[in-house]
Amino acid sequence: MRQPEQRDLASLDTLSRVANDLAGEFRLEPLLELILRSSVTLLGCESGSLCLVEPHTHTYRKQIDVQAGCQAGRVFPLEEGVTGAVARAGRPVTFRHYADVPGGHVSADSPLYNRAVIGVPIRLRSDLLGSLVVFAPDDEYCFGDADAQLLQRFATHAAIAMANARLHAEAADRAKAAAVWAERERSMLDVQDALGRGLATVLLELAHAEELALAEQPVGAVVALAAGLPLFLRRDLG
């Protein structure tokens, strides 16, 4: 494990790098993986996971997994595991042994089963979005307050990444909707223009027919002129 002074310097450097990535990357998955891997490495550990909570179904998904049992993508009840403990406590939690975690998902034959584990909430204001979970590097190490504070900083970055990704997706949806509306409006204007030309043609031909009638032209000429109106309309509206 790093000395406190070394870890503080590394923490500032890592958090700065993560913040720079947050400013230029809007895809959520790469950002969350970067945040998890950075926090695991900075704590001097090797294994961890990042989970996202689904409040409507009272479940959570193990979104990113780093050497923690390859359970990425699985969904669990919010009452289980370290994430469940974080949700109940509403704050960082630590267990001296993963075996003590209520409803844990790591098997008893895993090297992680007898190691300490720490979990912190990923929050946006009062909403619980998920958790960051890190396993100790060996059976002897215990997590302390400094570890919880450092991991919580990364959890804050994860919340920012999720908020940025959501806002970017919403902006993209609005831009797409605006483009669709603009295309519909252009099509409507084209139709209106075609209708205007068609009506103008009809009025001109009707006026011509009226002139023929007033001039006492043969009825056949007037009928022929009227029969030609659909052709004019198709030409102007087409």
Phi, psi and omega in degrees: 000149179287154171291154183305317182294317179296319182290325178298316179295316179296324179297314179298317181295315181293316179296323177295318179295318178297319179298320178297320178293325178298326183287336186243358183235125182248358175281126190289316187302311179299323180294315180296321178294319177299316181297315180296310182297321180295317181292319178298314181295317184294330176280359180075026183247182182232340188233145177183176178209157176236124184243146178244131184272138172247095187296331184291330179254000180056044179226174172217151180251134173281097190283313181233137181228126177241100177050041181237032177109001177053049181253017181303135180097344181282149181245136183229155173297147183290352177278349189254158170072183180296321179299321176298320178294321177297316180298320180290319183281329183071021183200175177300144177229149175228148175231135180296325176224139177301334179302338181275354183287125178296126178065034181293158185246357177276131183290155184294339180270004178278144176300337182282344188298325182257013179261158176291155179217146179229143177223139178232151181282144168260112186237148168234106191058241181262000183272131175275115181265332183173204181209153170251127183234131180228137177263146177297153183285343180206179184286342185269333188289139175239139178278145179238188182298322180297321177296318180296319180295317180294315181295327179295327176298318178293325177297323177297319177296323178297319178297319178296317179300318180293320178294317179297317180297319179295315180296320179296319178295319179295320178295320178295320178296319179295320179296320178295317179296321179295321179294319178297317179297319179297321179293320177296319180296320178297318179296320179296320178296321178298317179296316179299320179295317179295319177297320179298316179295320180296318179294321178298319178297316179300314181297318180296316181291323176295320178297320178296318179297320179296321178297318179297319180295317180294329180277006178059040175290160178303145181301326181300323180293319179295317179297318180298321179294317180295322180294334180279352182299315179303324178296317178298318181296316180297322180294317184283326181272344182283000000 
